[in-house]
Amino acid sequence: MLPCYVLLDLETTGGNPVNDRITEIAAVRVEQGVEVARWSTLVNPGVHVSGFIERLTGISNAMVAKAPRFSEVSNELLALLNDAVLVAHNVRFDHGFLLNEFSRMDVALRVKTLCTVRLSRLLYPQFKSHGLDAIMQRHGIASTARHRAMGDVDVMQSWLKLAQAELGMASINRHAQRLLQGSAALPPQLDTKVSDIPDAPGVYIFYGDSPLPLYVGKSVKLRSRVMAHFQAASRNAREMRIAQEIRRIEWTETAGELGALLLEARLVKAQQPLHNRQLRHEGDLCAWRLEVNPNSRPLLTLVRGSEMVPQQFGALYGPYRSRNQAQSHLRELADTEGLCLQALGLESGKGRCFAHQIDQCKGVCCGEEAPERHHLRLQMALASHKLQVWPFAGKVGVREYNPRTERTDIHLFDQWCHLATVHSDEELHDALNSHCEPLAFNLDTYRQAIKHLLVRGKGHLKIVEFNSDRGEPPA
């Protein structure tokens, strides 16, 4: 199949290469089609082997108690892998465990990998399932040691010999070389050809078996970002879960980064992907409203969600993703600036507050500081967190152009809300003259609008203001 390769299988205490450990290793080295070495060993994982894993593999805590640690057998394994391609069934799993074990020893494992699940999909596309049990059943391969490391290596070796007899060595070599050209890091069950994904700005969507997405992401280089997810799976538990669940990928190109950010925010809000935690959870978005009267108590009121009307942003400070975050930040300001927690509404009671008793409040609560002065100090402390008032007379468009792809997107905004993205002047005219329903105030969109709308002519962006009465560019 290849000039030199090592068929390898691991048994482990679980499926997470970051937290779980190896309990058994088996490897067979093949050079020029001839088996030249066969090696296997139990490994003491240093952690408990659960009852489920013991029932699945037959490997118990007693069996590994006196086995060598991975560090004690690592040199022998490295010698077997030297100048060879690592071949395994779902190689990302085994490779991920080896990467983590070697990294704990400050050793960088550098080895080419080939996945026999993906090889089976290329050689036998007429079959849907390519797990080891499915391969054994349809090819009539028997094993008395299934889920033991050497037993599974023997199954892989038998399957390769059968495939060679059925399809010929030339076909196996051609497909193996194709896999070696960069696709070995891909999840074996992935149906989408990653090579079809452009390395251009846009949004990508990961799907599993459900019609609901697993994850929505954005990048200025789509294909590179998608590959980065899979390459990180051996080091990150969330990326590992995504890689195990993913079945297909969809993507939408945009003109640039801003379009990708806006589309990502809309898709996450609309479809609520399982793994997009931060962008999904904005139900508790809030801001502080400062009272005009210095004698008001409390001086600040928490404004939530739909009450955060952009037309009132001149009196709002924040925003915050939760009530706890808002209160925590205000307490930090009070400690730093000597503000009164009673006056701010963060502490109940009347008269001299506790902070004043320990010289952390300047005494607005007991008449030692004028309310007007305290109010002014509060305004100054909050100044950098004041929400921006919409600086335009009406709607504006941000024209984003990509000179490489010659794509143009026009993003329509009003009161910091993203109304629509269109791709031509005709679509823009229709959007301006229709009643676009904006999303509720969105923190991420607000931050992107602040960043791009207040810096005119940045890069390939052009800001266009529209007459509010007629919905068209000014003359």
C-alpha positions as a Markdown table, in Angstrom:
| # | Residue | x | y | z |
|---|---|---|---|---|
| 1 | Met | 0.0 | 0.0 | 0.0 |
| 2 | Leu | 2.7 | 2.5 | 1.0 |
| 3 | Pro | 6.5 | 2.0 | 1.1 |
| 4 | Cys | 6.5 | 2.0 | 4.9 |
| 5 | Tyr | 3.6 | 2.2 | 7.3 |
| 6 | Val | 2.6 | 1.2 | 10.9 |
| 7 | Leu | -0.8 | -0.2 | 11.6 |
| 8 | Leu | -1.7 | 1.0 | 15.1 |
| 9 | Asp | -4.5 | 0.7 | 17.5 |
| 10 | Leu | -5.0 | 2.0 | 21.0 |
| 11 | Glu | -7.3 | 1.1 | 23.9 |
| 12 | Thr | -8.1 | 4.0 | 26.2 |
| 13 | Thr | -10.0 | 4.9 | 29.4 |
| 14 | Gly | -12.4 | 7.1 | 27.4 |
| 15 | Gly | -12.9 | 9.2 | 24.3 |
| 16 | Asn | -11.3 | 12.5 | 25.3 |
| 17 | Pro | -7.6 | 12.6 | 24.5 |
| 18 | Val | -7.1 | 15.6 | 26.8 |
| 19 | Asn | -8.5 | 14.0 | 29.9 |
| 20 | Asp | -8.4 | 10.2 | 29.2 |
| 21 | Arg | -5.4 | 8.0 | 29.0 |
| 22 | Ile | -4.0 | 5.0 | 27.0 |
| 23 | Thr | -4.4 | 1.5 | 28.4 |
| 24 | Glu | -3.0 | -0.6 | 25.5 |
| 25 | Ile | -1.0 | -0.1 | 22.3 |
| 26 | Ala | -0.5 | -2.5 | 19.4 |
| 27 | Ala | 1.5 | -1.8 | 16.3 |
| 28 | Val | 2.6 | -3.7 | 13.2 |
| 29 | Arg | 5.3 | -2.2 | 10.9 |
| 30 | Val | 5.1 | -3.0 | 7.2 |
| 31 | Glu | 8.0 | -2.2 | 4.8 |
| 32 | Gln | 7.6 | -2.8 | 1.0 |
| 33 | Gly | 4.5 | -5.0 | 1.7 |
| 34 | Val | 6.3 | -7.2 | 4.2 |
| 35 | Glu | 5.6 | -7.2 | 8.0 |
| 36 | Val | 8.9 | -6.5 | 9.7 |
| 37 | Ala | 7.8 | -5.9 | 13.3 |
| 38 | Arg | 4.9 | -6.7 | 15.6 |
| 39 | Trp | 4.6 | -5.1 | 19.1 |
| 40 | Ser | 1.9 | -4.7 | 21.8 |
| 41 | Thr | 1.8 | -3.7 | 25.5 |
| 42 | Leu | -0.6 | -2.8 | 28.2 |
| 43 | Val | -0.1 | 0.7 | 29.6 |
| 44 | Asn | -0.7 | 1.9 | 33.1 |
| 45 | Pro | -2.9 | 4.9 | 32.5 |
| 46 | Gly | -2.4 | 6.4 | 36.0 |
| 47 | Val | -6.2 | 6.8 | 36.3 |
| 48 | His | -9.2 | 4.6 | 37.1 |
| 49 | Val | -10.5 | 2.3 | 34.4 |
| 50 | Ser | -14.3 | 2.5 | 34.5 |
| 51 | Gly | -16.6 | -0.5 | 34.6 |
| 52 | Phe | -18.0 | 0.4 | 31.1 |
| 53 | Ile | -14.5 | 0.4 | 29.6 |
| 54 | Glu | -13.6 | -2.8 | 31.3 |
| 55 | Arg | -16.7 | -4.5 | 29.9 |
| 56 | Leu | -16.0 | -3.1 | 26.4 |
| 57 | Thr | -12.3 | -3.9 | 26.2 |
| 58 | Gly | -11.7 | -6.6 | 28.8 |
| 59 | Ile | -8.9 | -4.5 | 30.3 |
| 60 | Ser | -9.3 | -4.1 | 34.1 |
| 61 | Asn | -7.6 | -2.0 | 36.7 |
| 62 | Ala | -5.8 | -5.1 | 37.9 |
| 63 | Met | -4.4 | -5.8 | 34.5 |
| 64 | Val | -2.8 | -2.4 | 34.1 |
| 65 | Ala | -1.7 | -1.9 | 37.7 |
| 66 | Lys | 1.8 | -3.3 | 37.1 |
| 67 | Ala | 2.0 | -2.4 | 33.4 |
| 68 | Pro | 4.6 | 0.2 | 32.3 |
| 69 | Arg | 3.7 | 3.9 | 32.0 |
| 70 | Phe | 3.5 | 5.5 | 28.6 |
| 71 | Ser | 6.8 | 7.3 | 29.2 |
| 72 | Glu | 8.5 | 3.9 | 29.7 |
| 73 | Val | 7.4 | 2.5 | 26.3 |
| 74 | Ser | 7.5 | 5.7 | 24.3 |
| 75 | Asn | 11.0 | 5.1 | 22.8 |
| 76 | Glu | 10.0 | 1.7 | 21.5 |
| 77 | Leu | 6.9 | 3.2 | 19.9 |
| 78 | Leu | 8.9 | 6.1 | 18.4 |
| 79 | Ala | 11.3 | 3.6 | 16.9 |
| 80 | Leu | 8.5 | 1.7 | 15.2 |
| 81 | Leu | 7.0 | 5.0 | 13.8 |
| 82 | Asn | 10.3 | 6.3 | 12.5 |
| 83 | Asp | 10.0 | 7.2 | 8.8 |
| 84 | Ala | 6.7 | 5.5 | 8.6 |
| 85 | Val | 3.1 | 6.6 | 8.0 |
| 86 | Leu | 0.8 | 6.0 | 11.0 |
| 87 | Val | -2.3 | 4.1 | 9.8 |
| 88 | Ala | -5.3 | 3.6 | 12.0 |
| 89 | His | -9.0 | 3.2 | 11.8 |
| 90 | Asn | -10.3 | 6.7 | 12.7 |
| 91 | Val | -6.7 | 7.9 | 12.9 |
| 92 | Arg | -7.6 | 11.2 | 14.4 |
| 93 | Phe | -8.6 | 9.4 | 17.6 |
| 94 | Asp | -5.3 | 7.4 | 18.0 |
| 95 | His | -3.2 | 10.3 | 16.8 |
| 96 | Gly | -4.9 | 12.7 | 19.2 |
| 97 | Phe | -4.1 | 10.4 | 22.2 |
| 98 | Leu | -0.5 | 10.0 | 21.1 |
| 99 | Leu | 0.0 | 13.8 | 20.6 |
| 100 | Asn | -1.2 | 14.4 | 24.1 |
| 101 | Glu | 0.8 | 11.7 | 25.7 |
| 102 | Phe | 4.0 | 12.8 | 24.0 |
| 103 | Ser | 3.3 | 16.5 | 24.8 |
| 104 | Arg | 3.1 | 15.6 | 28.5 |
| 105 | Met | 6.7 | 14.5 | 28.0 |
| 106 | Asp | 7.6 | 17.7 | 26.1 |
| 107 | Val | 8.1 | 15.6 | 22.9 |
| 108 | Ala | 6.7 | 16.8 | 19.6 |
| 109 | Leu | 5.3 | 13.9 | 17.6 |
| 110 | Arg | 5.7 | 14.5 | 13.9 |
| 111 | Val | 4.3 | 11.7 | 11.8 |
| 112 | Lys | 2.2 | 11.4 | 8.6 |
| 113 | Thr | -1.2 | 9.8 | 9.2 |
| 114 | Leu | -3.7 | 7.8 | 7.1 |
| 115 | Cys | -7.2 | 6.9 | 8.1 |
| 116 | Thr | -8.6 | 3.5 | 7.0 |
| 117 | Val | -12.1 | 4.7 | 7.6 |
| 118 | Arg | -11.6 | 7.3 | 4.9 |
| 119 | Leu | -9.7 | 4.8 | 2.8 |
| 120 | Ser | -12.7 | 2.4 | 3.0 |
| 121 | Arg | -15.1 | 5.2 | 2.0 |
| 122 | Leu | -13.0 | 5.9 | -1.1 |
| 123 | Leu | -12.5 | 2.2 | -2.0 |
| 124 | Tyr | -16.1 | 1.1 | -1.3 |
| 125 | Pro | -18.3 | 4.2 | -1.9 |
| 126 | Gln | -21.4 | 1.9 | -2.4 |
| 127 | Phe | -21.5 | 1.2 | 1.4 |
| 128 | Lys | -22.8 | 3.6 | 3.9 |
| 129 | Ser | -21.1 | 2.4 | 7.1 |
| 130 | His | -17.3 | 2.1 | 7.4 |
| 131 | Gly | -16.8 | 1.3 | 11.0 |
| 132 | Leu | -14.7 | -1.7 | 11.9 |
| 133 | Asp | -17.7 | -3.9 | 12.8 |
| 134 | Ala | -19.4 | -3.0 | 9.5 |
| 135 | Ile | -16.2 | -3.9 | 7.5 |
| 136 | Met | -15.8 | -7.2 | 9.4 |
| 137 | Gln | -19.4 | -8.1 | 8.6 |
| 138 | Arg | -19.5 | -7.4 | 4.9 |
| 139 | His | -16.0 | -8.8 | 4.2 |
| 140 | Gly | -16.5 | -11.9 | 6.4 |
| 141 | Ile | -13.5 | -11.1 | 8.7 |
| 142 | Ala | -13.6 | -12.8 | 12.1 |
| 143 | Ser | -11.9 | -11.7 | 15.3 |
| 144 | Thr | -11.7 | -13.3 | 18.7 |
| 145 | Ala | -10.1 | -10.2 | 20.3 |
| 146 | Arg | -12.4 | -7.3 | 19.1 |
| 147 | His | -11.7 | -4.1 | 21.2 |
| 148 | Arg | -8.3 | -5.3 | 22.1 |
| 149 | Ala | -5.5 | -3.4 | 20.4 |
| 150 | Met | -3.8 | -6.2 | 18.5 |
| 151 | Gly | -7.1 | -7.8 | 17.7 |
| 152 | Asp | -8.2 | -4.6 | 15.9 |
| 153 | Val | -4.9 | -4.2 | 14.2 |
| 154 | Asp | -5.2 | -7.8 | 12.8 |
| 155 | Val | -8.7 | -6.9 | 11.5 |
| 156 | Met | -7.3 | -3.8 | 9.6 |
| 157 | Gln | -4.5 | -5.9 | 8.2 |
| 158 | Ser | -6.9 | -8.6 | 7.0 |
| 159 | Trp | -9.1 | -6.0 | 5.4 |
| 160 | Leu | -6.2 | -4.4 | 3.5 |
| 161 | Lys | -5.2 | -7.8 | 2.1 |
| 162 | Leu | -8.8 | -8.5 | 1.0 |
| 163 | Ala | -9.1 | -5.0 | -0.6 |
| 164 | Gln | -5.9 | -5.6 | -2.4 |
| 165 | Ala | -7.1 | -8.9 | -3.8 |
| 166 | Glu | -10.5 | -7.4 | -4.8 |
| 167 | Leu | -9.5 | -4.0 | -6.2 |
| 168 | Gly | -5.8 | -4.3 | -6.9 |
| 169 | Met | -2.8 | -2.6 | -5.3 |
| 170 | Ala | -2.7 | 0.3 | -7.8 |
| 171 | Ser | -6.2 | 1.4 | -6.7 |
| 172 | Ile | -5.3 | 1.2 | -3.0 |
| 173 | Asn | -2.1 | 3.1 | -3.6 |
| 174 | Arg | -3.8 | 5.9 | -5.6 |
| 175 | His | -6.4 | 6.5 | -2.9 |
| 176 | Ala | -3.9 | 6.2 | -0.1 |
| 177 | Gln | -1.7 | 8.9 | -1.7 |
| 178 | Arg | -4.8 | 11.1 | -2.1 |
| 179 | Leu | -5.5 | 10.8 | 1.6 |
| 180 | Leu | -1.9 | 11.6 | 2.5 |
| 181 | Gln | -2.2 | 15.0 | 0.7 |
| 182 | Gly | -3.8 | 16.7 | 3.6 |
| 183 | Ser | -7.1 | 15.1 | 4.4 |
| 184 | Ala | -6.0 | 12.7 | 7.2 |
| 185 | Ala | -6.9 | 15.3 | 9.8 |
| 186 | Leu | -10.6 | 15.3 | 8.7 |
| 187 | Pro | -13.3 | 13.4 | 10.6 |
| 188 | Pro | -13.7 | 10.1 | 8.8 |
| 189 | Gln | -17.6 | 10.4 | 8.6 |
| 190 | Leu | -17.5 | 13.8 | 7.0 |
| 191 | Asp | -19.4 | 13.8 | 3.6 |
| 192 | Thr | -18.3 | 17.3 | 2.5 |
| 193 | Lys | -15.1 | 17.7 | 0.4 |
| 194 | Val | -13.2 | 20.4 | 2.3 |
| 195 | Ser | -11.2 | 21.1 | -0.8 |
| 196 | Asp | -14.4 | 22.6 | -2.3 |
| 197 | Ile | -14.6 | 25.2 | 0.5 |
| 198 | Pro | -13.1 | 28.5 | -0.7 |
| 199 | Asp | -10.3 | 30.2 | 1.2 |
| 200 | Ala | -12.4 | 33.4 | 1.1 |
| 201 | Pro | -14.4 | 35.5 | 3.7 |
| 202 | Gly | -17.7 | 34.0 | 4.8 |
| 203 | Val | -19.6 | 31.9 | 7.2 |
| 204 | Tyr | -19.5 | 28.1 | 7.6 |
| 205 | Ile | -22.1 | 25.8 | 9.3 |
| 206 | Phe | -21.4 | 22.4 | 10.8 |
| 207 | Tyr | -24.2 | 19.9 | 10.7 |
| 208 | Gly | -24.6 | 16.5 | 12.3 |
| 209 | Asp | -27.4 | 14.0 | 11.7 |
| 210 | Ser | -30.0 | 16.7 | 12.8 |
| 211 | Pro | -31.2 | 19.5 | 10.5 |
| 212 | Leu | -30.2 | 21.9 | 13.3 |
| 213 | Pro | -26.6 | 23.1 | 13.1 |
| 214 | Leu | -23.9 | 22.1 | 15.5 |
| 215 | Tyr | -21.9 | 25.2 | 15.1 |
| 216 | Val | -21.8 | 28.4 | 13.0 |
| 217 | Gly | -18.5 | 30.2 | 12.5 |
| 218 | Lys | -16.9 | 32.9 | 10.4 |
| 219 | Ser | -13.5 | 33.7 | 8.9 |
| 220 | Val | -11.8 | 35.7 | 6.3 |
| 221 | Lys | -10.3 | 32.3 | 5.1 |
| 222 | Leu | -13.1 | 29.7 | 5.3 |
| 223 | Arg | -11.2 | 26.5 | 4.4 |
| 224 | Ser | -8.2 | 27.3 | 6.7 |
| 225 | Arg | -10.6 | 28.0 | 9.6 |
| 226 | Val | -12.5 | 24.8 | 9.1 |
| 227 | Met | -9.3 | 22.8 | 9.0 |
| 228 | Ala | -8.2 | 24.5 | 12.2 |
| 229 | His | -11.2 | 23.1 | 14.0 |
| 230 | Phe | -10.3 | 19.6 | 13.1 |
| 231 | Gln | -6.6 | 20.0 | 13.8 |
| 232 | Ala | -7.5 | 21.3 | 17.3 |
| 233 | Ala | -9.7 | 18.4 | 18.1 |
| 234 | Ser | -6.9 | 16.4 | 19.8 |
| 235 | Arg | -6.2 | 19.3 | 22.2 |
| 236 | Asn | -9.7 | 20.7 | 22.9 |
| 237 | Ala | -12.7 | 18.8 | 24.2 |
| 238 | Arg | -15.3 | 20.9 | 22.5 |
| 239 | Glu | -13.6 | 20.6 | 19.1 |
| 240 | Met | -13.4 | 16.8 | 19.7 |
| 241 | Arg | -17.1 | 16.6 | 20.3 |
| 242 | Ile | -17.8 | 18.7 | 17.1 |
| 243 | Ala | -15.5 | 16.4 | 15.1 |
| 244 | Gln | -17.2 | 13.3 | 16.4 |
| 245 | Glu | -20.7 | 14.6 | 15.5 |
| 246 | Ile | -20.1 | 16.5 | 12.2 |
| 247 | Arg | -21.5 | 15.0 | 9.0 |
| 248 | Arg | -21.5 | 17.9 | 6.5 |
| 249 | Ile | -20.5 | 21.5 | 6.1 |
| 250 | Glu | -22.3 | 24.4 | 4.3 |
| 251 | Trp | -20.9 | 27.8 | 3.7 |
| 252 | Thr | -21.8 | 31.2 | 2.4 |
| 253 | Glu | -19.2 | 33.6 | 1.0 |
| 254 | Thr | -19.2 | 37.3 | 1.9 |
| 255 | Ala | -17.3 | 40.3 | 0.5 |
| 256 | Gly | -15.3 | 40.7 | 3.7 |
| 257 | Glu | -15.0 | 40.4 | 7.5 |
| 258 | Leu | -17.9 | 42.7 | 8.3 |
| 259 | Gly | -20.4 | 40.7 | 6.2 |
| 260 | Ala | -19.2 | 37.5 | 7.8 |
| 261 | Leu | -19.6 | 38.9 | 11.3 |
| 262 | Leu | -23.1 | 40.1 | 10.6 |
| 263 | Leu | -24.2 | 36.9 | 8.9 |
| 264 | Glu | -22.8 | 34.8 | 11.7 |
| 265 | Ala | -24.7 | 36.8 | 14.4 |
| 266 | Arg | -28.0 | 36.5 | 12.5 |
| 267 | Leu | -27.6 | 32.7 | 11.9 |
| 268 | Val | -26.7 | 32.0 | 15.5 |
| 269 | Lys | -29.6 | 34.0 | 16.8 |
| 270 | Ala | -32.0 | 32.3 | 14.4 |
| 271 | Gln | -30.8 | 28.7 | 14.6 |
| 272 | Gln | -29.3 | 28.5 | 18.1 |
| 273 | Pro | -26.4 | 26.1 | 17.3 |
| 274 | Leu | -25.5 | 23.7 | 20.2 |
| 275 | His | -21.9 | 24.8 | 20.4 |
| 276 | Asn | -22.2 | 28.6 | 19.9 |
| 277 | Arg | -22.6 | 29.5 | 23.6 |
| 278 | Gln | -21.4 | 33.1 | 23.7 |
| 279 | Leu | -23.3 | 34.4 | 20.8 |
| 280 | Arg | -26.5 | 32.5 | 21.8 |
| 281 | His | -26.8 | 33.7 | 25.3 |
| 282 | Glu | -27.8 | 37.3 | 25.2 |
| 283 | Gly | -31.2 | 37.0 | 26.9 |
| 284 | Asp | -29.9 | 38.9 | 30.0 |
| 285 | Leu | -28.3 | 41.9 | 28.0 |
| 286 | Cys | -28.6 | 45.0 | 30.1 |
| 287 | Ala | -27.3 | 48.5 | 30.8 |
| 288 | Trp | -27.3 | 51.2 | 33.5 |
| 289 | Arg | -29.5 | 54.2 | 33.1 |
| 290 | Leu | -28.3 | 57.3 | 35.0 |
| 291 | Glu | -30.8 | 59.6 | 36.6 |
| 292 | Val | -30.5 | 63.3 | 35.8 |
| 293 | Asn | -31.4 | 64.5 | 39.3 |
| 294 | Pro | -28.3 | 64.1 | 41.6 |
| 295 | Asn | -30.6 | 63.6 | 44.6 |
| 296 | Ser | -32.4 | 60.6 | 43.0 |
| 297 | Arg | -32.1 | 57.3 | 44.9 |
| 298 | Pro | -31.0 | 55.1 | 43.4 |
| 299 | Leu | -28.9 | 57.0 | 40.9 |
| 300 | Leu | -28.7 | 54.0 | 38.5 |
| 301 | Thr | -31.4 | 51.7 | 37.2 |
| 302 | Leu | -30.8 | 48.5 | 35.3 |
| 303 | Val | -32.4 | 48.5 | 31.9 |
| 304 | Arg | -32.9 | 45.1 | 30.3 |
| 305 | Gly | -33.3 | 43.6 | 26.8 |
| 306 | Ser | -36.1 | 45.2 | 24.8 |
| 307 | Glu | -36.1 | 48.3 | 27.0 |
| 308 | Met | -32.7 | 49.2 | 25.7 |
| 309 | Val | -34.0 | 51.6 | 23.0 |
| 310 | Pro | -31.1 | 53.0 | 20.9 |
| 311 | Gln | -32.8 | 56.4 | 20.9 |
| 312 | Gln | -32.2 | 56.6 | 24.7 |
| 313 | Phe | -28.5 | 55.6 | 24.5 |
| 314 | Gly | -27.4 | 59.0 | 25.6 |
| 315 | Ala | -28.4 | 58.1 | 29.2 |
| 316 | Leu | -27.3 | 54.4 | 29.1 |
| 317 | Tyr | -24.0 | 52.8 | 30.1 |
| 318 | Gly | -22.8 | 49.4 | 29.3 |
| 319 | Pro | -23.8 | 47.1 | 27.8 |
| 320 | Tyr | -23.4 | 44.0 | 29.9 |
| 321 | Arg | -24.2 | 40.3 | 29.2 |
| 322 | Ser | -25.9 | 39.8 | 32.6 |
| 323 | Arg | -27.1 | 41.5 | 35.7 |
| 324 | Asn | -24.2 | 40.0 | 37.7 |
| 325 | Gln | -21.7 | 41.4 | 35.2 |
| 326 | Ala | -23.3 | 44.8 | 35.4 |
| 327 | Gln | -23.3 | 44.9 | 39.2 |
| 328 | Ser | -19.8 | 43.5 | 39.5 |
| 329 | His | -18.5 | 46.3 | 37.2 |
| 330 | Leu | -20.3 | 48.9 | 39.2 |
| 331 | Arg | -18.9 | 47.7 | 42.4 |
| 332 | Glu | -15.4 | 47.9 | 40.9 |
| 333 | Leu | -16.0 | 51.5 | 39.9 |
| 334 | Ala | -17.3 | 52.3 | 43.4 |
| 335 | Asp | -14.2 | 50.9 | 45.0 |
| 336 | Thr | -11.9 | 52.6 | 42.6 |
| 337 | Glu | -13.6 | 56.0 | 42.6 |
| 338 | Gly | -14.9 | 56.1 | 46.2 |
| 339 | Leu | -18.6 | 56.1 | 45.1 |
| 340 | Cys | -21.4 | 55.4 | 47.5 |
| 341 | Leu | -23.0 | 52.0 | 47.1 |
| 342 | Gln | -26.2 | 53.2 | 48.8 |
| 343 | Ala | -26.6 | 56.1 | 46.3 |
| 344 | Leu | -25.9 | 53.7 | 43.4 |
| 345 | Gly | -28.6 | 51.3 | 44.6 |
| 346 | Leu | -26.2 | 48.4 | 45.4 |
| 347 | Glu | -26.6 | 48.6 | 49.1 |
| 348 | Ser | -29.8 | 49.0 | 51.3 |
| 349 | Gly | -30.1 | 51.3 | 54.3 |
| 350 | Lys | -30.0 | 55.0 | 55.1 |
| 351 | Gly | -27.5 | 57.3 | 56.7 |
| 352 | Arg | -23.8 | 56.7 | 56.8 |
| 353 | Cys | -22.9 | 53.6 | 54.7 |
| 354 | Phe | -20.4 | 51.0 | 55.7 |
| 355 | Ala | -18.0 | 52.0 | 53.0 |
| 356 | His | -17.8 | 55.5 | 54.5 |
| 357 | Gln | -17.0 | 54.0 | 57.9 |
| 358 | Ile | -13.9 | 52.4 | 56.4 |
| 359 | Asp | -13.0 | 55.5 | 54.3 |
| 360 | Gln | -14.0 | 54.1 | 50.9 |
| 361 | Cys | -17.0 | 56.5 | 50.4 |
| 362 | Lys | -16.6 | 60.3 | 50.4 |
| 363 | Gly | -19.9 | 60.7 | 52.3 |
| 364 | Val | -22.7 | 61.6 | 50.0 |
| 365 | Cys | -24.8 | 59.3 | 52.1 |
| 366 | Cys | -24.3 | 61.4 | 55.3 |
| 367 | Gly | -24.0 | 64.9 | 53.9 |
| 368 | Glu | -20.2 | 65.1 | 53.7 |
| 369 | Glu | -20.2 | 65.3 | 49.9 |
| 370 | Ala | -22.5 | 67.4 | 47.8 |
| 371 | Pro | -24.9 | 65.2 | 45.7 |
| 372 | Glu | -24.0 | 67.2 | 42.6 |
| 373 | Arg | -20.3 | 66.4 | 43.1 |
| 374 | His | -20.9 | 62.8 | 43.6 |
| 375 | His | -23.2 | 62.7 | 40.5 |
| 376 | Leu | -20.4 | 64.3 | 38.4 |
| 377 | Arg | -17.8 | 61.8 | 39.7 |
| 378 | Leu | -20.2 | 59.0 | 38.8 |
| 379 | Gln | -20.7 | 60.4 | 35.3 |
| 380 | Met | -16.9 | 60.6 | 34.8 |
| 381 | Ala | -16.4 | 57.0 | 36.1 |
| 382 | Leu | -19.0 | 55.7 | 33.6 |
| 383 | Ala | -18.0 | 57.9 | 30.7 |
| 384 | Ser | -16.0 | 55.3 | 28.8 |
| 385 | His | -19.0 | 52.9 | 29.0 |
| 386 | Lys | -21.6 | 55.3 | 27.7 |
| 387 | Leu | -23.5 | 53.8 | 24.8 |
| 388 | Gln | -23.1 | 55.7 | 21.6 |
| 389 | Val | -26.0 | 57.7 | 20.2 |
| 390 | Trp | -26.8 | 57.0 | 16.6 |
| 391 | Pro | -24.7 | 59.6 | 14.7 |
| 392 | Phe | -26.7 | 59.7 | 11.5 |
| 393 | Ala | -29.9 | 61.3 | 10.4 |
| 394 | Gly | -31.4 | 58.0 | 9.2 |
| 395 | Lys | -30.3 | 54.7 | 7.6 |
| 396 | Val | -26.8 | 54.2 | 6.4 |
| 397 | Gly | -25.2 | 51.6 | 4.1 |
| 398 | Val | -21.7 | 50.1 | 4.4 |
| 399 | Arg | -20.5 | 49.1 | 1.0 |
| 400 | Glu | -17.9 | 46.3 | 1.4 |
| 401 | Tyr | -15.9 | 45.3 | -1.7 |
| 402 | Asn | -13.5 | 42.4 | -2.2 |
| 403 | Pro | -11.0 | 43.1 | -5.0 |
| 404 | Arg | -9.9 | 39.5 | -5.2 |
| 405 | Thr | -13.4 | 38.0 | -5.7 |
| 406 | Glu | -15.0 | 41.2 | -7.1 |
| 407 | Arg | -17.9 | 40.7 | -4.7 |
| 408 | Thr | -19.8 | 43.6 | -3.2 |
| 409 | Asp | -22.0 | 43.5 | -0.1 |
| 410 | Ile | -24.0 | 46.5 | 1.1 |
| 411 | His | -24.9 | 46.3 | 4.8 |
| 412 | Leu | -27.9 | 48.4 | 5.8 |
| 413 | Phe | -28.0 | 49.8 | 9.4 |
| 414 | Asp | -30.3 | 52.0 | 11.4 |
| 415 | Gln | -29.9 | 52.8 | 15.1 |
| 416 | Trp | -27.1 | 50.3 | 15.5 |
| 417 | Cys | -29.3 | 47.5 | 14.2 |
| 418 | His | -28.4 | 45.5 | 11.1 |
| 419 | Leu | -31.4 | 45.7 | 8.8 |
| 420 | Ala | -30.3 | 43.7 | 5.7 |
| 421 | Thr | -27.3 | 42.8 | 3.5 |
| 422 | Val | -27.9 | 43.2 | -0.2 |
| 423 | His | -25.6 | 42.7 | -3.3 |
| 424 | Ser | -26.7 | 45.3 | -5.8 |
| 425 | Asp | -28.1 | 48.8 | -6.0 |
| 426 | Glu | -31.5 | 47.3 | -7.1 |
| 427 | Glu | -31.7 | 45.2 | -4.0 |
| 428 | Leu | -30.6 | 48.2 | -1.9 |
| 429 | His | -33.5 | 50.3 | -3.3 |
| 430 | Asp | -36.0 | 47.5 | -2.4 |
| 431 | Ala | -34.6 | 47.2 | 1.1 |
| 432 | Leu | -34.7 | 50.9 | 1.7 |
| 433 | Asn | -38.3 | 51.2 | 0.6 |
| 434 | Ser | -39.5 | 48.1 | 2.5 |
| 435 | His | -40.2 | 47.9 | 6.2 |
| 436 | Cys | -37.1 | 45.9 | 7.3 |
| 437 | Glu | -37.6 | 44.2 | 10.6 |
| 438 | Pro | -34.3 | 44.7 | 12.6 |
| 439 | Leu | -33.1 | 42.3 | 15.2 |
| 440 | Ala | -33.5 | 43.4 | 18.8 |
| 441 | Phe | -30.5 | 45.2 | 20.0 |
| 442 | Asn | -27.5 | 42.9 | 19.7 |
| 443 | Leu | -24.2 | 43.5 | 21.5 |
| 444 | Asp | -22.0 | 42.0 | 18.9 |
| 445 | Thr | -23.6 | 43.8 | 16.0 |
| 446 | Tyr | -23.4 | 47.1 | 18.0 |
| 447 | Arg | -19.7 | 46.6 | 18.6 |
| 448 | Gln | -19.1 | 45.9 | 14.9 |
| 449 | Ala | -21.2 | 48.9 | 13.8 |
| 450 | Ile | -19.3 | 51.1 | 16.2 |
| 451 | Lys | -16.0 | 49.8 | 14.8 |
| 452 | His | -16.9 | 50.2 | 11.2 |
| 453 | Leu | -19.4 | 53.1 | 11.0 |
| 454 | Leu | -17.4 | 55.5 | 13.0 |
| 455 | Val | -14.2 | 55.0 | 11.0 |
| 456 | Arg | -15.2 | 56.2 | 7.5 |
| 457 | Gly | -13.4 | 54.8 | 4.4 |
| 458 | Lys | -11.7 | 52.0 | 6.3 |
| 459 | Gly | -10.0 | 49.6 | 3.9 |
| 460 | His | -12.5 | 48.4 | 1.3 |
| 461 | Leu | -15.5 | 49.9 | 3.2 |
| 462 | Lys | -17.5 | 52.9 | 2.1 |
| 463 | Ile | -20.2 | 54.6 | 4.2 |
| 464 | Val | -23.3 | 55.9 | 2.4 |
| 465 | Glu | -26.0 | 57.9 | 4.1 |
| 466 | Phe | -29.5 | 57.9 | 2.9 |
| 467 | Asn | -32.2 | 60.6 | 3.0 |
| 468 | Ser | -34.6 | 59.5 | 5.8 |
| 469 | Asp | -37.7 | 60.8 | 4.0 |
| 470 | Arg | -37.2 | 59.2 | 0.6 |
| 471 | Gly | -34.8 | 56.2 | 1.4 |
| 472 | Glu | -32.2 | 57.2 | -1.2 |
| 473 | Pro | -28.7 | 58.5 | -1.2 |
| 474 | Pro | -28.4 | 62.3 | -0.8 |
| 475 | Ala | -27.9 | 64.3 | -4.0 |
